[in-house]
């Protein structure tokens, strides 16, 4: 079982960096351009942006 953690991701469209939760239960969109960064899958979120770091 993987740990629940916070991830720093970079938006592929506008390069904005944002912190998201690895087990988010909702869709997370970029604050600047509204690009879908991660989508809920019922457990671990599917991250659609490059991960820059783990916090």
C-alpha positions in Angstrom: 0.0 0.0 0.0 1.4 3.4 -1.0 1.6 6.3 1.3 -0.8 9.3 1.0 1.3 12.3 0.1 1.3 15.8 -1.3 2.8 16.3 -4.8 4.1 19.4 -6.5 3.1 19.3 -10.1 3.7 21.5 -13.1 0.9 22.3 -15.5 1.9 21.2 -19.0 0.0 24.0 -20.6 1.0 27.1 -18.7 3.9 25.8 -16.4 2.1 26.9 -13.2 3.3 24.9 -10.2 0.6 23.7 -7.8 0.4 21.3 -4.8 -2.1 18.5 -5.0 -3.0 15.5 -2.8 -2.1 12.0 -4.1 -5.5 10.6 -3.0 -7.7 13.5 -4.1 -11.4 12.5 -4.2 -12.2 15.2 -6.8 -10.9 16.6 -10.0 -8.0 19.2 -9.5 -7.7 21.9 -12.2 -4.9 24.5 -12.7 -5.7 27.8 -11.1 -4.4 29.8 -14.1 -5.6 27.9 -17.3 -8.2 25.4 -15.9 -6.3 22.4 -17.3 -7.2 19.1 -15.6 -4.2 18.1 -13.4 -5.6 15.1 -11.7 -8.7 13.0 -11.8 -10.3 10.9 -9.1 -10.3 7.1 -9.7 -12.0 6.0 -6.4 -8.7 5.5 -4.6 -5.5 7.0 -5.7 -5.9 10.0 -8.1 -4.6 9.7 -11.7 -2.1 12.6 -12.1 -2.1 14.0 -15.6 0.8 16.5 -15.0 4.5 16.0 -14.5 5.4 15.6 -10.8 8.2 18.0 -9.7 8.5 16.9 -6.1 7.0 15.0 -3.2 6.4 16.9 0.0 
